[in-house]
Amino acid sequence: MTSEKLVEACLDRIAARDGELAAWVHVNADASLARARALDREASQGPLHGVPVGIKDIIDTADMPTEHGSPIYRGNRPRADAAVVALLRRSGCVILGKTATAEFANLHPPATRNPRNPAHTPGGSSSGSAAAVADRMVPLALGTQTGGSMIRPAAFCGVIGLKPSFGTINRTGVKPVSDSLDTLGLFANTVEDAALALSALSGLRAPDFSAKASPRIGFVRTSRWKDADAATRAALESAAGRLAAAGADVKNAALPPAVDALFDAQGLIMDFEAARALAWEQAHHRDAISATLRTRLERGWAVSREQYDGARQTARDARLQFADLMRGFDLLLTPSARGEAPQGLASTGDSLFNRVWTLLGVPCITLPWGNGPQGLPLGIQLVAAFDCDTALLAHAQWVTNALAGRPA
């Protein structure tokens, strides 16, 4: 396999399928093929040399438009690559194109459809990246998460979604939504691929996938367990049973009070910060902002500084309590989403089971496991302590093997 052949295969897949799925807003076909041919003549720059990657369209690219899913930025051409794009190029990657995003990575969805069933949402806001990887249009894609914008679409589309610890991947050149929450992450089809990409983008060492130690797993249903559908609850219970049978030490775990309070605190912080992050757009282009997003921004302006500071203090308290909880576990097992991808494209789904982990800043990964009543993928979410990204990936591979019945 050469980079040129791989890029050609990706472009052929996009040509065949993207008319229906709308995962891409810009594909740099000629430049990608030229880059691939050049890389095939060069010495390898690392394990991602020659690999094509999709970039969520809130991340700046100097050679392609960056439009943020908004008519306000139609045709916008940044002068420079975002730091994460520059790092991908430095690793020898081919930047294939820009993937569709919800408007400013918020609530108003793009036209992207779920490749498992086009009548259903792929989730959001990293809609295009999740759909492109799930449909094998590209092996890796970048996304961002402020609430549940990576874990949920990855679960809906049946792929690996990795949200690293807050700040692990440099955000320079990424359109801000919430300074306290925005996190860059990855979509891939295997845990190993996600690990390679994270190592290239963060400098973290790659996990030791040969380690055989069985993890200590806390099964966290959360106080919102009743809000997960029956298929999701059954999938989590079956996963916990299979992991215990494979040798994991699986115990029930409850979230401490301050951590549980983050279900509400996350939304308040996000609304407050999003209103200010998009202040220029509101002042100069209010009519070009969707009614859905305007509602969030108005809600954000209504949040007082005292309420905002109180929510941030709750988050600080929760991080200490969560660190204490994780002294007894290597990872937590919890739902990735309420259920399978909802029908229709009007909504990208609910971030309920993602908000807490995003505000805590801890690393999360979703793995495909089971199907919902309409045959669409379900996911299980694994969560680790802050800055334990490498360990999380190693444990995620152990879990993948155990669920598949392979030797761990």
C-alpha positions as a Markdown table, in Angstrom:
| # | Residue | x | y | z |
|---|---|---|---|---|
| 1 | Met | 0.0 | 0.0 | 0.0 |
| 2 | Thr | 1.2 | 3.5 | -0.8 |
| 3 | Ser | -0.1 | 6.8 | 0.4 |
| 4 | Glu | -1.2 | 7.6 | -3.2 |
| 5 | Lys | -3.3 | 4.4 | -3.4 |
| 6 | Leu | -4.8 | 5.0 | 0.0 |
| 7 | Val | -5.7 | 8.6 | -0.8 |
| 8 | Glu | -7.2 | 7.5 | -4.2 |
| 9 | Ala | -9.3 | 4.9 | -2.4 |
| 10 | Cys | -10.6 | 7.5 | 0.1 |
| 11 | Leu | -11.4 | 9.9 | -2.7 |
| 12 | Asp | -13.3 | 7.2 | -4.6 |
| 13 | Arg | -15.3 | 6.4 | -1.5 |
| 14 | Ile | -16.1 | 10.1 | -1.0 |
| 15 | Ala | -17.2 | 10.4 | -4.6 |
| 16 | Ala | -19.5 | 7.3 | -4.3 |
| 17 | Arg | -21.0 | 8.1 | -1.0 |
| 18 | Asp | -20.8 | 11.7 | 0.1 |
| 19 | Gly | -23.6 | 12.8 | -2.2 |
| 20 | Glu | -25.9 | 11.0 | 0.2 |
| 21 | Leu | -24.1 | 11.4 | 3.5 |
| 22 | Ala | -22.8 | 15.0 | 3.2 |
| 23 | Ala | -19.9 | 14.4 | 5.6 |
| 24 | Trp | -17.5 | 16.8 | 3.8 |
| 25 | Val | -17.7 | 20.5 | 3.1 |
| 26 | His | -14.5 | 20.7 | 1.2 |
| 27 | Val | -12.2 | 18.0 | -0.3 |
| 28 | Asn | -8.7 | 19.0 | -1.5 |
| 29 | Ala | -8.4 | 16.1 | -4.0 |
| 30 | Asp | -5.7 | 17.4 | -6.3 |
| 31 | Ala | -3.5 | 18.7 | -3.6 |
| 32 | Ser | -4.0 | 15.6 | -1.5 |
| 33 | Leu | -2.9 | 13.3 | -4.3 |
| 34 | Ala | 0.2 | 15.5 | -5.0 |
| 35 | Arg | 1.1 | 15.4 | -1.3 |
| 36 | Ala | 0.6 | 11.6 | -1.2 |
| 37 | Arg | 2.9 | 11.1 | -4.2 |
| 38 | Ala | 5.6 | 13.3 | -2.6 |
| 39 | Leu | 5.4 | 11.5 | 0.7 |
| 40 | Asp | 5.8 | 8.1 | -1.1 |
| 41 | Arg | 9.2 | 9.4 | -2.4 |
| 42 | Glu | 10.3 | 10.6 | 1.1 |
| 43 | Ala | 11.7 | 8.8 | 4.1 |
| 44 | Ser | 9.0 | 8.0 | 6.7 |
| 45 | Gln | 8.3 | 10.8 | 9.2 |
| 46 | Gly | 6.6 | 8.4 | 11.6 |
| 47 | Pro | 3.7 | 6.0 | 12.0 |
| 48 | Leu | 1.2 | 8.4 | 10.4 |
| 49 | His | 3.4 | 9.0 | 7.3 |
| 50 | Gly | 1.1 | 9.2 | 4.3 |
| 51 | Val | -2.1 | 8.7 | 6.2 |
| 52 | Pro | -5.1 | 10.9 | 5.1 |
| 53 | Val | -7.0 | 12.8 | 7.8 |
| 54 | Gly | -10.2 | 14.8 | 7.9 |
| 55 | Ile | -10.4 | 18.1 | 9.8 |
| 56 | Lys | -13.5 | 19.4 | 11.5 |
| 57 | Asp | -14.5 | 22.7 | 9.9 |
| 58 | Ile | -13.9 | 24.9 | 13.0 |
| 59 | Ile | -10.2 | 24.1 | 12.8 |
| 60 | Asp | -8.1 | 26.5 | 10.7 |
| 61 | Thr | -6.5 | 25.3 | 7.5 |
| 62 | Ala | -4.3 | 27.7 | 5.4 |
| 63 | Asp | -5.0 | 25.9 | 2.1 |
| 64 | Met | -8.7 | 25.3 | 2.5 |
| 65 | Pro | -11.7 | 27.4 | 3.7 |
| 66 | Thr | -12.7 | 27.3 | 7.4 |
| 67 | Glu | -16.3 | 28.2 | 7.6 |
| 68 | His | -17.4 | 27.1 | 11.1 |
| 69 | Gly | -20.7 | 25.7 | 9.8 |
| 70 | Ser | -22.0 | 29.3 | 9.4 |
| 71 | Pro | -22.9 | 31.5 | 6.5 |
| 72 | Ile | -21.1 | 34.3 | 8.3 |
| 73 | Tyr | -17.8 | 32.7 | 7.4 |
| 74 | Arg | -18.6 | 31.4 | 3.9 |
| 75 | Gly | -15.3 | 31.5 | 1.9 |
| 76 | Asn | -13.2 | 32.4 | 4.9 |
| 77 | Arg | -9.5 | 31.6 | 4.3 |
| 78 | Pro | -7.3 | 31.6 | 7.4 |
| 79 | Arg | -3.7 | 32.8 | 6.9 |
| 80 | Ala | -2.3 | 29.8 | 9.0 |
| 81 | Asp | -3.0 | 26.3 | 9.9 |
| 82 | Ala | -4.2 | 25.5 | 13.4 |
| 83 | Ala | -1.5 | 24.0 | 15.6 |
| 84 | Val | -3.0 | 20.6 | 15.4 |
| 85 | Val | -3.1 | 20.7 | 11.6 |
| 86 | Ala | 0.5 | 21.8 | 11.5 |
| 87 | Leu | 1.4 | 18.9 | 13.8 |
| 88 | Leu | -0.4 | 16.5 | 11.5 |
| 89 | Arg | 1.5 | 17.8 | 8.5 |
| 90 | Arg | 4.8 | 17.5 | 10.5 |
| 91 | Ser | 3.9 | 13.9 | 11.1 |
| 92 | Gly | 3.6 | 13.3 | 7.4 |
| 93 | Cys | -0.2 | 13.2 | 7.1 |
| 94 | Val | -2.3 | 14.1 | 4.1 |
| 95 | Ile | -5.0 | 16.7 | 5.0 |
| 96 | Leu | -7.7 | 15.4 | 2.8 |
| 97 | Gly | -10.4 | 18.0 | 3.5 |
| 98 | Lys | -12.8 | 19.6 | 5.9 |
| 99 | Thr | -15.6 | 17.7 | 7.6 |
| 100 | Ala | -19.1 | 19.2 | 8.4 |
| 101 | Thr | -19.7 | 20.7 | 11.8 |
| 102 | Ala | -22.8 | 22.0 | 13.5 |
| 103 | Glu | -22.9 | 25.8 | 13.5 |
| 104 | Phe | -20.0 | 27.0 | 15.6 |
| 105 | Ala | -19.8 | 23.5 | 17.0 |
| 106 | Asn | -23.1 | 24.1 | 18.8 |
| 107 | Leu | -26.6 | 22.8 | 18.4 |
| 108 | His | -27.8 | 23.6 | 14.9 |
| 109 | Pro | -26.9 | 20.5 | 12.8 |
| 110 | Pro | -25.4 | 20.3 | 9.3 |
| 111 | Ala | -26.9 | 18.2 | 6.6 |
| 112 | Thr | -24.7 | 15.2 | 7.4 |
| 113 | Arg | -26.4 | 11.8 | 7.7 |
| 114 | Asn | -25.6 | 8.7 | 9.6 |
| 115 | Pro | -23.8 | 6.1 | 7.3 |
| 116 | Arg | -25.4 | 3.2 | 9.3 |
| 117 | Asn | -28.9 | 4.6 | 8.3 |
| 118 | Pro | -29.2 | 7.9 | 6.5 |
| 119 | Ala | -32.6 | 8.6 | 8.0 |
| 120 | His | -30.9 | 9.1 | 11.3 |
| 121 | Thr | -28.5 | 11.8 | 12.7 |
| 122 | Pro | -24.8 | 11.0 | 13.0 |
| 123 | Gly | -24.7 | 13.1 | 16.2 |
| 124 | Gly | -22.9 | 16.3 | 16.6 |
| 125 | Ser | -21.3 | 18.7 | 16.6 |
| 126 | Ser | -18.4 | 16.7 | 15.0 |
| 127 | Ser | -21.0 | 15.2 | 12.6 |
| 128 | Gly | -18.9 | 15.0 | 9.4 |
| 129 | Ser | -15.8 | 13.6 | 11.1 |
| 130 | Ala | -17.7 | 10.7 | 12.8 |
| 131 | Ala | -19.6 | 9.9 | 9.6 |
| 132 | Ala | -16.5 | 10.0 | 7.4 |
| 133 | Val | -14.6 | 7.6 | 9.6 |
| 134 | Ala | -17.6 | 5.3 | 10.0 |
| 135 | Asp | -18.1 | 5.1 | 6.2 |
| 136 | Arg | -14.4 | 4.4 | 5.6 |
| 137 | Met | -14.0 | 7.7 | 3.7 |
| 138 | Val | -10.9 | 8.4 | 5.8 |
| 139 | Pro | -9.1 | 6.4 | 8.5 |
| 140 | Leu | -8.7 | 9.3 | 11.0 |
| 141 | Ala | -10.5 | 12.6 | 11.6 |
| 142 | Leu | -10.3 | 15.4 | 14.1 |
| 143 | Gly | -13.2 | 16.6 | 16.2 |
| 144 | Thr | -13.9 | 18.7 | 19.3 |
| 145 | Gln | -16.0 | 18.3 | 22.4 |
| 146 | Thr | -17.5 | 20.9 | 24.6 |
| 147 | Gly | -20.5 | 18.9 | 25.8 |
| 148 | Gly | -20.6 | 15.5 | 24.0 |
| 149 | Ser | -19.6 | 16.4 | 20.5 |
| 150 | Met | -17.2 | 13.5 | 20.0 |
| 151 | Ile | -18.3 | 10.6 | 22.2 |
| 152 | Arg | -21.9 | 10.8 | 21.2 |
| 153 | Pro | -21.4 | 10.9 | 17.4 |
| 154 | Ala | -18.8 | 8.2 | 17.6 |
| 155 | Ala | -21.3 | 6.0 | 19.5 |
| 156 | Phe | -24.1 | 6.8 | 17.0 |
| 157 | Cys | -21.9 | 5.9 | 14.0 |
| 158 | Gly | -20.2 | 2.9 | 15.6 |
| 159 | Val | -16.6 | 4.0 | 15.7 |
| 160 | Ile | -13.9 | 4.9 | 18.2 |
| 161 | Gly | -14.1 | 8.4 | 19.7 |
| 162 | Leu | -11.4 | 9.6 | 21.9 |
| 163 | Lys | -11.7 | 12.8 | 24.0 |
| 164 | Pro | -8.3 | 13.3 | 25.7 |
| 165 | Ser | -7.7 | 15.1 | 28.9 |
| 166 | Phe | -8.4 | 18.8 | 28.7 |
| 167 | Gly | -5.4 | 20.6 | 27.1 |
| 168 | Thr | -3.7 | 17.5 | 25.8 |
| 169 | Ile | -3.8 | 18.7 | 22.2 |
| 170 | Asn | -3.0 | 22.4 | 21.5 |
| 171 | Arg | -6.2 | 24.4 | 20.5 |
| 172 | Thr | -4.5 | 27.3 | 18.8 |
| 173 | Gly | -6.4 | 28.0 | 15.6 |
| 174 | Val | -9.6 | 26.3 | 16.7 |
| 175 | Lys | -12.8 | 28.5 | 16.8 |
| 176 | Pro | -13.6 | 28.8 | 20.6 |
| 177 | Val | -16.9 | 27.9 | 22.1 |
| 178 | Ser | -16.0 | 27.6 | 25.8 |
| 179 | Asp | -12.5 | 28.2 | 27.1 |
| 180 | Ser | -13.2 | 25.9 | 30.1 |
| 181 | Leu | -14.5 | 23.0 | 28.1 |
| 182 | Asp | -13.3 | 22.9 | 24.5 |
| 183 | Thr | -11.2 | 19.8 | 23.9 |
| 184 | Leu | -9.6 | 18.4 | 20.6 |
| 185 | Gly | -10.0 | 14.7 | 20.0 |
| 186 | Leu | -10.0 | 12.0 | 17.4 |
| 187 | Phe | -12.2 | 9.5 | 15.5 |
| 188 | Ala | -10.8 | 6.2 | 14.3 |
| 189 | Asn | -11.8 | 2.6 | 13.6 |
| 190 | Thr | -9.4 | 1.0 | 16.1 |
| 191 | Val | -8.0 | 1.9 | 19.5 |
| 192 | Glu | -4.5 | 1.4 | 18.1 |
| 193 | Asp | -5.1 | 4.0 | 15.4 |
| 194 | Ala | -6.4 | 6.5 | 18.0 |
| 195 | Ala | -3.3 | 5.9 | 20.1 |
| 196 | Leu | -1.0 | 6.5 | 17.2 |
| 197 | Ala | -2.7 | 9.8 | 16.4 |
| 198 | Leu | -2.8 | 11.0 | 20.0 |
| 199 | Ser | 0.9 | 10.2 | 20.4 |
| 200 | Ala | 1.8 | 12.2 | 17.2 |
| 201 | Leu | -0.4 | 15.2 | 18.3 |
| 202 | Ser | 0.5 | 15.3 | 22.0 |
| 203 | Gly | 3.9 | 13.8 | 22.5 |
| 204 | Leu | 2.5 | 11.3 | 24.9 |
| 205 | Arg | 4.1 | 7.9 | 24.7 |
| 206 | Ala | 2.2 | 5.2 | 22.9 |
| 207 | Pro | 0.5 | 2.6 | 25.2 |
| 208 | Asp | 2.0 | -0.8 | 25.9 |
| 209 | Phe | -0.7 | -2.9 | 24.4 |
| 210 | Ser | 1.2 | -6.1 | 25.4 |
| 211 | Ala | 0.4 | -5.5 | 29.1 |
| 212 | Lys | -1.9 | -8.2 | 30.4 |
| 213 | Ala | -3.0 | -6.8 | 33.8 |
| 214 | Ser | -6.8 | -6.9 | 34.2 |
| 215 | Pro | -8.2 | -3.4 | 35.0 |
| 216 | Arg | -10.2 | -2.3 | 38.1 |
| 217 | Ile | -13.4 | -1.0 | 36.6 |
| 218 | Gly | -16.0 | 1.1 | 38.4 |
| 219 | Phe | -19.5 | 0.6 | 36.8 |
| 220 | Val | -21.0 | 4.1 | 37.1 |
| 221 | Arg | -24.7 | 4.2 | 36.1 |
| 222 | Thr | -25.0 | 7.8 | 37.3 |
| 223 | Ser | -28.0 | 9.4 | 38.8 |
| 224 | Arg | -29.4 | 9.7 | 35.2 |
| 225 | Trp | -29.4 | 6.0 | 34.6 |
| 226 | Lys | -33.2 | 6.0 | 34.1 |
| 227 | Asp | -32.7 | 8.4 | 31.2 |
| 228 | Ala | -30.7 | 5.8 | 29.2 |
| 229 | Asp | -33.0 | 3.6 | 27.1 |
| 230 | Ala | -33.5 | -0.1 | 27.9 |
| 231 | Ala | -31.2 | -1.2 | 25.1 |
| 232 | Thr | -28.4 | 1.0 | 26.5 |
| 233 | Arg | -28.9 | -0.2 | 30.0 |
| 234 | Ala | -28.8 | -3.8 | 28.9 |
| 235 | Ala | -25.7 | -3.2 | 26.8 |
| 236 | Leu | -23.8 | -1.8 | 29.7 |
| 237 | Glu | -24.9 | -4.6 | 32.1 |
| 238 | Ser | -23.8 | -7.2 | 29.5 |
| 239 | Ala | -20.5 | -5.5 | 29.0 |
| 240 | Ala | -19.9 | -5.3 | 32.8 |
| 241 | Gly | -20.6 | -9.0 | 33.1 |
| 242 | Arg | -18.4 | -10.0 | 30.2 |
| 243 | Leu | -15.5 | -7.9 | 31.5 |
| 244 | Ala | -15.8 | -9.5 | 34.9 |
| 245 | Ala | -15.8 | -12.9 | 33.4 |
| 246 | Ala | -12.6 | -12.0 | 31.5 |
| 247 | Gly | -10.9 | -11.2 | 34.7 |
| 248 | Ala | -11.5 | -7.5 | 35.3 |
| 249 | Asp | -12.3 | -6.4 | 38.9 |
| 250 | Val | -15.7 | -4.8 | 38.2 |
| 251 | Lys | -17.5 | -3.0 | 41.1 |
| 252 | Asn | -20.4 | -0.7 | 41.2 |
| 253 | Ala | -19.4 | 2.9 | 41.8 |
| 254 | Ala | -21.3 | 6.1 | 42.7 |
| 255 | Leu | -20.4 | 9.6 | 41.7 |
| 256 | Pro | -19.6 | 11.9 | 44.7 |
| 257 | Pro | -22.1 | 14.7 | 45.3 |
| 258 | Ala | -20.1 | 17.5 | 43.7 |
| 259 | Val | -19.4 | 15.4 | 40.6 |
| 260 | Asp | -23.1 | 14.6 | 40.2 |
| 261 | Ala | -23.8 | 18.3 | 40.3 |
| 262 | Leu | -21.9 | 18.8 | 37.1 |
| 263 | Phe | -24.7 | 17.6 | 35.0 |
| 264 | Asp | -26.3 | 21.0 | 35.5 |
| 265 | Ala | -23.1 | 23.1 | 36.0 |
| 266 | Gln | -21.6 | 22.2 | 32.6 |
| 267 | Gly | -24.5 | 23.7 | 30.6 |
| 268 | Leu | -24.4 | 26.9 | 32.7 |
| 269 | Ile | -20.6 | 27.3 | 32.1 |
| 270 | Met | -21.0 | 26.5 | 28.4 |
| 271 | Asp | -23.8 | 29.0 | 27.9 |
| 272 | Phe | -22.0 | 31.8 | 29.7 |
| 273 | Glu | -18.7 | 31.3 | 27.8 |
| 274 | Ala | -20.3 | 30.7 | 24.3 |
| 275 | Ala | -22.3 | 33.9 | 24.5 |
| 276 | Arg | -19.0 | 35.8 | 25.0 |
| 277 | Ala | -17.0 | 33.7 | 22.5 |
| 278 | Leu | -19.5 | 34.7 | 19.8 |
| 279 | Ala | -20.0 | 38.3 | 20.8 |
| 280 | Trp | -18.7 | 39.7 | 17.6 |
| 281 | Glu | -20.9 | 37.5 | 15.5 |
| 282 | Gln | -23.9 | 38.5 | 17.6 |
| 283 | Ala | -23.1 | 42.2 | 17.2 |
| 284 | His | -22.6 | 42.2 | 13.5 |
| 285 | His | -24.4 | 39.2 | 12.0 |
| 286 | Arg | -27.2 | 38.3 | 14.4 |
| 287 | Asp | -29.7 | 37.5 | 11.6 |
| 288 | Ala | -27.2 | 35.0 | 10.2 |
| 289 | Ile | -27.2 | 33.0 | 13.4 |
| 290 | Ser | -29.7 | 30.2 | 13.7 |
| 291 | Ala | -32.7 | 30.5 | 16.0 |
| 292 | Thr | -31.4 | 27.5 | 17.9 |
| 293 | Leu | -28.0 | 29.0 | 18.6 |
| 294 | Arg | -29.5 | 32.5 | 19.4 |
| 295 | Thr | -31.6 | 30.8 | 22.2 |
| 296 | Arg | -28.4 | 29.4 | 23.7 |
| 297 | Leu | -26.6 | 32.7 | 23.5 |
| 298 | Glu | -29.5 | 34.7 | 25.0 |
| 299 | Arg | -29.5 | 32.1 | 27.8 |
| 300 | Gly | -25.8 | 32.7 | 28.3 |
| 301 | Trp | -26.1 | 36.4 | 28.6 |
| 302 | Ala | -28.8 | 35.8 | 31.3 |
| 303 | Val | -26.3 | 33.9 | 33.5 |
| 304 | Ser | -24.8 | 36.1 | 36.2 |
| 305 | Arg | -21.1 | 36.2 | 37.0 |
| 306 | Glu | -22.0 | 34.9 | 40.5 |
| 307 | Gln | -23.8 | 31.9 | 39.0 |
| 308 | Tyr | -20.9 | 31.2 | 36.6 |
| 309 | Asp | -18.3 | 31.5 | 39.4 |
| 310 | Gly | -20.4 | 29.2 | 41.6 |
| 311 | Ala | -20.5 | 26.6 | 38.8 |
| 312 | Arg | -16.8 | 26.8 | 38.4 |
| 313 | Gln | -16.2 | 26.3 | 42.1 |
| 314 | Thr | -18.5 | 23.3 | 42.0 |
| 315 | Ala | -16.3 | 21.9 | 39.2 |
| 316 | Arg | -13.1 | 22.5 | 41.2 |
| 317 | Asp | -14.6 | 20.7 | 44.2 |
| 318 | Ala | -15.7 | 17.9 | 41.9 |
| 319 | Arg | -12.3 | 17.4 | 40.4 |
| 320 | Leu | -10.9 | 16.8 | 43.9 |
| 321 | Gln | -13.7 | 14.3 | 44.8 |
| 322 | Phe | -13.3 | 12.6 | 41.4 |
| 323 | Ala | -9.5 | 12.1 | 42.0 |
| 324 | Asp | -10.3 | 10.5 | 45.3 |
| 325 | Leu | -12.8 | 8.1 | 43.6 |
| 326 | Met | -10.3 | 7.1 | 41.0 |
| 327 | Arg | -7.7 | 6.0 | 43.5 |
| 328 | Gly | -9.8 | 2.8 | 43.7 |
| 329 | Phe | -10.3 | 2.3 | 39.9 |
| 330 | Asp | -8.3 | 2.2 | 36.7 |
| 331 | Leu | -11.3 | 3.3 | 34.7 |
| 332 | Leu | -15.1 | 3.8 | 34.9 |
| 333 | Leu | -17.7 | 2.2 | 32.7 |
| 334 | Thr | -20.7 | 4.4 | 31.8 |
| 335 | Pro | -23.1 | 5.1 | 28.9 |
| 336 | Ser | -21.9 | 6.9 | 25.8 |
| 337 | Ala | -25.3 | 8.2 | 25.0 |
| 338 | Arg | -29.0 | 7.8 | 25.9 |
| 339 | Gly | -29.4 | 5.2 | 23.2 |
| 340 | Glu | -28.9 | 4.7 | 19.4 |
| 341 | Ala | -29.0 | 7.7 | 17.0 |
| 342 | Pro | -32.4 | 9.4 | 16.9 |
| 343 | Gln | -34.3 | 9.4 | 13.6 |
| 344 | Gly | -34.3 | 12.6 | 11.6 |
| 345 | Leu | -31.7 | 15.4 | 11.2 |
| 346 | Ala | -33.3 | 18.2 | 13.3 |
| 347 | Ser | -31.3 | 17.3 | 16.4 |
| 348 | Thr | -27.9 | 15.7 | 17.0 |
| 349 | Gly | -29.0 | 14.0 | 20.2 |
| 350 | Asp | -28.4 | 14.7 | 23.9 |
| 351 | Ser | -25.1 | 15.2 | 25.6 |
| 352 | Leu | -26.4 | 14.1 | 29.0 |
| 353 | Phe | -24.0 | 11.2 | 29.5 |
| 354 | Asn | -20.9 | 13.3 | 28.4 |
| 355 | Arg | -21.2 | 16.6 | 30.2 |
| 356 | Val | -19.8 | 15.6 | 33.5 |
| 357 | Trp | -16.6 | 14.1 | 32.0 |
| 358 | Thr | -16.1 | 17.1 | 29.8 |
| 359 | Leu | -16.3 | 19.5 | 32.7 |
| 360 | Leu | -14.0 | 17.3 | 34.8 |
| 361 | Gly | -11.5 | 17.5 | 31.9 |
| 362 | Val | -10.8 | 13.8 | 32.1 |
| 363 | Pro | -10.0 | 11.4 | 29.2 |
| 364 | Cys | -12.9 | 9.4 | 27.7 |
| 365 | Ile | -13.2 | 6.9 | 24.9 |
| 366 | Thr | -16.3 | 5.2 | 23.4 |
| 367 | Leu | -16.2 | 1.7 | 22.0 |
| 368 | Pro | -18.9 | 0.2 | 19.8 |
| 369 | Trp | -20.9 | -2.4 | 21.7 |
| 370 | Gly | -24.3 | -3.8 | 20.8 |
| 371 | Asn | -27.2 | -2.3 | 18.8 |
| 372 | Gly | -30.4 | -0.5 | 19.6 |
| 373 | Pro | -33.9 | -1.5 | 18.7 |
| 374 | Gln | -33.6 | -0.2 | 15.1 |
| 375 | Gly | -30.3 | -1.9 | 14.6 |
| 376 | Leu | -28.1 | 1.1 | 15.0 |
| 377 | Pro | -24.8 | 1.0 | 17.0 |
| 378 | Leu | -24.6 | 1.6 | 20.7 |
| 379 | Gly | -21.4 | 2.5 | 22.6 |
| 380 | Ile | -19.9 | 2.1 | 26.0 |
| 381 | Gln | -17.8 | 4.9 | 27.5 |
| 382 | Leu | -14.6 | 4.4 | 29.4 |
| 383 | Val | -13.4 | 7.2 | 31.6 |
| 384 | Ala | -10.0 | 7.5 | 33.4 |
| 385 | Ala | -8.3 | 9.9 | 35.8 |
| 386 | Phe | -7.0 | 13.3 | 34.5 |
| 387 | Asp | -3.8 | 12.9 | 32.4 |
| 388 | Cys | -4.1 | 9.1 | 32.4 |
| 389 | Asp | -4.7 | 9.1 | 28.6 |
| 390 | Thr | -2.1 | 6.5 | 27.8 |
| 391 | Ala | -3.4 | 4.1 | 30.5 |
| 392 | Leu | -6.9 | 4.6 | 29.3 |
| 393 | Leu | -6.0 | 3.6 | 25.8 |
| 394 | Ala | -4.2 | 0.5 | 27.1 |
| 395 | His | -7.2 | -0.5 | 29.2 |
| 396 | Ala | -9.5 | 0.3 | 26.2 |
| 397 | Gln | -7.6 | -2.3 | 24.1 |
| 398 | Trp | -7.9 | -4.8 | 26.9 |
| 399 | Val | -11.7 | -4.1 | 27.1 |
| 400 | Thr | -12.0 | -4.4 | 23.3 |
| 401 | Asn | -10.3 | -7.8 | 23.3 |
| 402 | Ala | -12.3 | -9.0 | 26.3 |
| 403 | Leu | -15.6 | -8.0 | 24.7 |
| 404 | Ala | -14.6 | -9.8 | 21.5 |
| 405 | Gly | -13.7 | -12.9 | 23.3 |
| 406 | Arg | -10.0 | -12.6 | 22.4 |
| 407 | Pro | -7.1 | -13.2 | 24.9 |
| 408 | Ala | -6.7 | -9.9 | 26.7 |
